[in-house]
Amino acid sequence: MRATAREEDAVTQAGPDPRWLTAVDVHVHVESDGAGHLSLDDELMAASAAYFRGTHDRTPTVDQIAAYYRERSMAAVVFTVEAARASGHPGITSEHVAEAAAAHRDVLVPFGSLDPAGGAPAVERARRLVTEHGVRGFKFHPSLQDFEPNDPAYYPLYAALEELGVVALFHTGQTGIGAGLPGGRGIKLRKSDPMLVDDVAADFPGLSIVLAHPSVPWQDEAISIATHKANVWIDLSGWAPKYFPPQLVRAANGPLRHKLLFGTDFPLITPERWLHDFEQLDLKPDVRPLILKENAVRLLGLAGGTDDPGHDSDRGRGA
């Protein structure tokens, strides 16, 4: 049964309504501001494109991303990664992403990004991004942003995110950014070891944390953390499912059935490519809808179309 015009308008104002969604992609990058400015410099953009062997448009705007997911009856969590200090390239701002996404609340869920090394000003900016711009979480990339997640210097930021009731999503494992370049352009993979995030999860039990990507070469560690910590999820972006480590597929059918999230890494990987491989995995039928939509609906507090990031009382409880 379709919603009435009044109901559809309310959903558009509040956020994606899970009743009309086939899936929620929790990992979508905004690479262009629509005015020719990109999130990464040319060398890093080219290296990641080569790594993922992408042939489609790599730099869709927020408007184009919204139209793409709307056509597929999907919602998408959208964000950029602000890494100017470490990369030397002033990327796209979180304010731009949030403001552009506000016109597409029926399909887009904005996340912010900021450099944890920004100290007290970063904490205040995080608060503004949530209270004034409506972001529901923050994306961190420890390798690209050059920080170790468990450094106590960043704990005031995590405390603020915990208080605000928003999600902290950390890149973990291998990265295509800098791949194949001499020295990987100085990007250090060890900073994206999920065990560094385990400390954060332990010290901030009320903070909902997502370990982004199958955490190669630390997949067993990520599974252990998500099994042990009720406030930790894993998103499955950045890898075509046919390459998923077998222990990750086993965990999906068992202890992590309520902790895994559909994510693509779009525009690097398209939903069509990801879903084609996902259909081939040996998963129990009742697990598929959990991964594709239901787990994300619970994590993001989308039930009922609320725009309150702390609405869902089950967030942070895990399986």
N, C-alpha and C positions, 0 to 999 in steps of 0.2 A: 504494500500500500504506500503510495507516494505521500509526501508531506504536503500540507496546505501551503499557500503562498506566505502566510504569516509565519508558519513554522520554518520554512526555508530561509526567510529573512532573519529569524532569530538565530538559526544555525550559522548563517554567514557572519553575523556579528560576534558570535561566541567562539566559533572554531569548528573544525571538522566534526561532523556527526557520524559516529561509527555505524549507524543503521544503514547508511547509504554507501559504505566503503567496502571494497573487496580486500583491501590490504592497506597497511601503513608502513611506508618506507622511512625508516628512522635515520637514514644517513645519506643526505643529498647536499652536494657542494654548490655554492654560488661562486662561480669563477669570474663573472663579468658584471660590472655595474651598469652595462648598457650604453656607456659613453666612451668605450674604448679602453677603460682601465681594468686590468686583470688582477687576480688575487696573488699570482706568483710572477716572477720575472720570466723572460722568454726562455732562458736555459732550463729552468726547473719545469716550466710548462711542457717543453719539448721532451724532456727526460721522462716525465710521468706519462705522457701520451705514448711514447715508445714502449714503456714498460707494460701498459695495459693494451697496446695494439688497437687502440680505438680508431674507428673510421668515421664516426658521426660527429655532430657539432659538439665541440668541447666547451664552448663558452655561452650556453643559453642564459638569458636574463631571468630574473625572478618571474616576470610575467610569462615568459615562455615555459619555464618550469611548471608554473601553475596550470597553464593550458594543457601541457603534456600529461600531468597527473590527473587533471579533471577528466580528460578524455578516457582515462583508464579506470575511473571511479576509485582512485587511490588518494590517500593523503601522503604528504611528504614533510619530514622535518628538514628544514633548510638552514644552512649556516655557512659562514666563511671561517677561515683561520687567520687571525691577526698575528703576524710573526715578523713585524718590521724590525724589531731589535736584533733578532738573530739572522734574518735573511737579508736585511738592508733594503728590502722592497716594501714601500708603503702599499699595503693591499686594500681590499674593500673593507669598509667599516661595518660593524654589527648594527649600528644605527640605520645604515642604508638597507641592510637585509630586512630588518624588522619593519621599517617603514614601507618598503616595497611589498612585503608579505602581508601587511595589514589589509591590502585591497583584495586578498585572496584567502580570507580566513576559512572559507569552506573546504580548502584542500591543503593549506600550508600551515605548519607549526614552526614559528621562528625560534631558533636558538641563537644565543650570542657567542662571542669569542673575545677573549682579551688575554693579554700577557700577564701571567701570575706574578712576574717580577715587578709589576707596576706598583706594588705596595698599597698603602692606604687609598690613593686615588683610584686604583683598580677595583678595590672593594666598593667604593662609593659609586663607581661607574656601573658595576654589576648590579647594584641596587636600583639604579636609575633604569637600566636596561629591562629589568623585570617590572618595576612599578610604573614606568612611563612609556615603555615600548612594548611591553607584553611578551617578552621572551620567556620560554618555559624551561630553558636549560642552557648549558654552556658547553661548547666543544673545545677541548684542549688537545694539542699535538705535542707531546713532550720532546720528541726528536726534532721536529721542525722549529718549535719555539725555544728549544735549548734549555730545558729545566728538568729537574728530577721531582716527580710528583710528591714524594714523601718528605721533602724539605720543610721543616717547621715554619720557615719564613712565609709559606703560602697558606698556613692554617687559618689565618684570619679570613681569607677569601673563602675557604671551604666552609668555615663556620657561618659566614653570611649566606652562602648558597643553601646550607642546611636549614637555616632559619627561614629563608624565603620559600623553601619547599620546592626548589627546582632541581633539575637533573644535571649531573656532571658526567659528560661523555668524554672518555680519554681514548685517543688513538693508542693501540697496542700492536706490538710485533713489527714485522717487515713494513717498509713504506716504499711506494713507487716514486716518491719525491726525492730527487737526487740519484735515483737508481741508474747505474751505468756510467756515472760521471767520476772523474778522478777523486778519490777519497769520499765519494758520495756527496760532494760539495760540503764536506765537513759535518754532515748530519749524522748523529750518533744513535745507532739503533738501541743500545742498551738502556737509554732513557725511556724507551717505550716497553720495557719489561713490565708485564702486569703485576709482578710481585711488588713493585714500588707503589702501585695503586692499592694493593692489599692493606698496606699501612694506613692509607687514607680511609678505606672502608671500615677498618677496625676502630679508628679514632673518631669517626663521624658516622655512627650507626644510623642516624636519621637522614643521611644524605643518600639519595638514590644515585647509583653509579652505573654507567654502562662501559664495559670494555669493548671498544670498537674493533671489529674484524676478528676472524680466526687469528689467534695470536702467534702465528708461526714466527720464530721457532719455539715459542713458549705455550703451546696449546694446552698441555697437561696442567700447567700452572694456572691458566685462565679457568679451566674447568674446575679445578680444585677451589679457586677463590669464589666462583659463582655458586658452587655447591655449599661452601662453608659460610658465606656471608649472605644473609637474607636480603641485603640492600644492594646486591650486585647482579647485573644482567650482562649478557653478551650479545652484541649485534653481529650479524653474519655478512656484513658488507665487505667489499674490496676483494673478494675471491669468488669466482664462479663455483657454485656448489659441487660441481664434479671434482673439484680439487680439495674439498673439505677433508681434513684428517679423519680417519675412521673412528677415532675415539670421540670426536665431536658429534658425529652422527649417532653413535651409541648413546651418548649423553642426552641428545635431543629426544630419544625415545624413552628415556628414563628420568634421572634426577633433575635434568635441566629443561624439561618440557614446558615449564612455566617461566623460564628465565632467558629464553632465546628470542631474538627479534629479527624480523625481516629488514634488511638494509642492502642497498646496492652499491653505494659510492658513486651514484649518478652525478655527472654525466660520463664518468669513466666506464661504468658498467650500466647497461640499460636494464630496466625491469624485465623486458622480454627475454633477454639473454639469461638473466639470473633465474627467472621462473621456469624456463625450459629445462635447465639443469636440476632445479629443485624438484621438479616432477619425477625425475629419475632416481632420486634418493630413496633408500629403503626406510621409509618412515611410516609409523602407524597413522591411520587416517585421522584420528582425533588430534594428532600433534600438529598437522599442517595448519589448521585455522588458528591455533594458538600462536604459532610463529608468525604467520602472515598478518594477523591483526589483533587478536584478543590480548596477547601479552603487552603490546604497545598501548592499547587502549587503557589498560590498567595502569601501566607505568606513567603515562602522560596525563592521566585524569581526564580522558575524553568522554567518558560515559555521561550521557545526557547533554553533550555539547557544551559543557561548562568552560568558561575561560579562566577559571581559578586554578593555577598550577598545583595547588595543594588540596584540591577538592576531594580526590579519591582517597578514602580513608585506608585503603589497602596498599597504597604506594609505600614501597620500602619493606613490605613484609615478605615478599618473595614467595617461593613455592611452599 
